[in-house]
Amino acid sequence: MNTFATRLRNARLEKGFSMEELGNMVGLRKTTIWNYEHSERQPKISVAIELAKALGVDWEYLAGMDVTDKEIQLKSLIESLKPEQYDDAIKYLKFLVMEGDYETKESKTEKK
């Protein structure tokens, strides 16, 4: 079994879903889920994303990528941003990258 097949099956079993239940959640037949779990077929990325959402895991995890908890946490935060927050978030991330640490300008000023 390849990594996707193994992780898909393990995630499904951890959630307690049958192949049919998972298939119904994402609009696929039980046989399609079986084919994915037995490496007979590979899903399109869009389908892998829907499967991951249904299972409460990251699609990158299903795809076999090593994703750390911090990366998942960061991705989740970014996905929860409202469109009007994008510019501020980008500015703050650029600030963190340029400064190289977590301290804000205020906390640096307080230390002086």
NORMO-V317533 format. One record per residue. N is the residue number from 1. RES is the residue in one small letter. SS is DSSP state (@ for helix, = for strand, . for the rest). D_CENTER is the distance of its C-alpha to the mean C-alpha in Angstrom with 1 decimal. Layout:
n=N res=RES ss=SS d_center=D_CENTER
n=N res=RES ss=SS d_center=D_CENTER
This chain:
n=1 res=m ss=. d_center=21.7
n=2 res=n ss=. d_center=19.1
n=3 res=t ss=@ d_center=15.8
n=4 res=f ss=@ d_center=13.8
n=5 res=a ss=@ d_center=16.7
n=6 res=t ss=@ d_center=16.8
n=7 res=r ss=@ d_center=13.2
n=8 res=l ss=@ d_center=13.3
n=9 res=r ss=@ d_center=16.6
n=10 res=n ss=@ d_center=15.9
n=11 res=a ss=@ d_center=13.0
n=12 res=r ss=@ d_center=15.4
n=13 res=l ss=@ d_center=18.2
n=14 res=e ss=@ d_center=16.7
n=15 res=k ss=@ d_center=16.2
n=16 res=g ss=. d_center=19.7
n=17 res=f ss=. d_center=19.2
n=18 res=s ss=. d_center=21.7
n=19 res=m ss=@ d_center=21.0
n=20 res=e ss=@ d_center=22.9
n=21 res=e ss=@ d_center=21.0
n=22 res=l ss=@ d_center=17.6
n=23 res=g ss=@ d_center=19.3
n=24 res=n ss=@ d_center=20.8
n=25 res=m ss=@ d_center=17.7
n=26 res=v ss=@ d_center=16.4
n=27 res=g ss=. d_center=20.0
n=28 res=l ss=. d_center=20.5
n=29 res=r ss=. d_center=23.4
n=30 res=k ss=@ d_center=23.4
n=31 res=t ss=@ d_center=24.8
n=32 res=t ss=@ d_center=21.9
n=33 res=i ss=@ d_center=19.5
n=34 res=w ss=@ d_center=22.3
n=35 res=n ss=@ d_center=22.4
n=36 res=y ss=@ d_center=18.7
n=37 res=e ss=@ d_center=19.1
n=38 res=h ss=. d_center=22.3
n=39 res=s ss=. d_center=21.4
n=40 res=e ss=. d_center=23.8
n=41 res=r ss=. d_center=21.5
n=42 res=q ss=. d_center=18.2
n=43 res=p ss=. d_center=16.2
n=44 res=k ss=. d_center=15.8
n=45 res=i ss=@ d_center=12.4
n=46 res=s ss=@ d_center=12.7
n=47 res=v ss=@ d_center=13.4
n=48 res=a ss=@ d_center=10.6
n=49 res=i ss=@ d_center=8.2
n=50 res=e ss=@ d_center=10.7
n=51 res=l ss=@ d_center=10.8
n=52 res=a ss=@ d_center=7.3
n=53 res=k ss=@ d_center=8.0
n=54 res=a ss=@ d_center=11.3
n=55 res=l ss=@ d_center=10.5
n=56 res=g ss=. d_center=8.3
n=57 res=v ss=. d_center=5.7
n=58 res=d ss=. d_center=2.5
n=59 res=w ss=@ d_center=4.9
n=60 res=e ss=@ d_center=5.9
n=61 res=y ss=@ d_center=6.9
n=62 res=l ss=@ d_center=8.8
n=63 res=a ss=. d_center=10.2
n=64 res=g ss=. d_center=11.6
n=65 res=m ss=. d_center=10.4
n=66 res=d ss=. d_center=11.1
n=67 res=v ss=. d_center=8.4
n=68 res=t ss=. d_center=10.3
n=69 res=d ss=@ d_center=10.1
n=70 res=k ss=@ d_center=11.3
n=71 res=e ss=@ d_center=8.8
n=72 res=i ss=@ d_center=6.0
n=73 res=q ss=@ d_center=9.0
n=74 res=l ss=@ d_center=10.0
n=75 res=k ss=@ d_center=7.1
n=76 res=s ss=@ d_center=7.6
n=77 res=l ss=@ d_center=11.2
n=78 res=i ss=@ d_center=11.3
n=79 res=e ss=@ d_center=10.0
n=80 res=s ss=. d_center=12.6
n=81 res=l ss=. d_center=15.4
n=82 res=k ss=. d_center=18.2
n=83 res=p ss=@ d_center=19.6
n=84 res=e ss=@ d_center=22.7
n=85 res=q ss=@ d_center=20.8
n=86 res=y ss=@ d_center=19.3
n=87 res=d ss=@ d_center=22.6
n=88 res=d ss=@ d_center=23.0
n=89 res=a ss=@ d_center=19.5
n=90 res=i ss=@ d_center=20.1
n=91 res=k ss=@ d_center=23.6
n=92 res=y ss=@ d_center=22.4
n=93 res=l ss=@ d_center=19.9
n=94 res=k ss=@ d_center=22.7
n=95 res=f ss=@ d_center=25.0
n=96 res=l ss=@ d_center=23.0
n=97 res=v ss=@ d_center=22.8
n=98 res=m ss=@ d_center=26.5
n=99 res=e ss=@ d_center=27.6
n=100 res=g ss=. d_center=25.6
n=101 res=d ss=. d_center=25.2
n=102 res=y ss=. d_center=24.1
n=103 res=e ss=. d_center=27.5
n=104 res=t ss=. d_center=28.5
n=105 res=k ss=@ d_center=31.8
n=106 res=e ss=@ d_center=33.3
n=107 res=s ss=@ d_center=32.7
n=108 res=k ss=@ d_center=34.1
n=109 res=t ss=@ d_center=37.1
n=110 res=e ss=@ d_center=37.7
n=111 res=k ss=@ d_center=38.0
n=112 res=k ss=. d_center=40.8
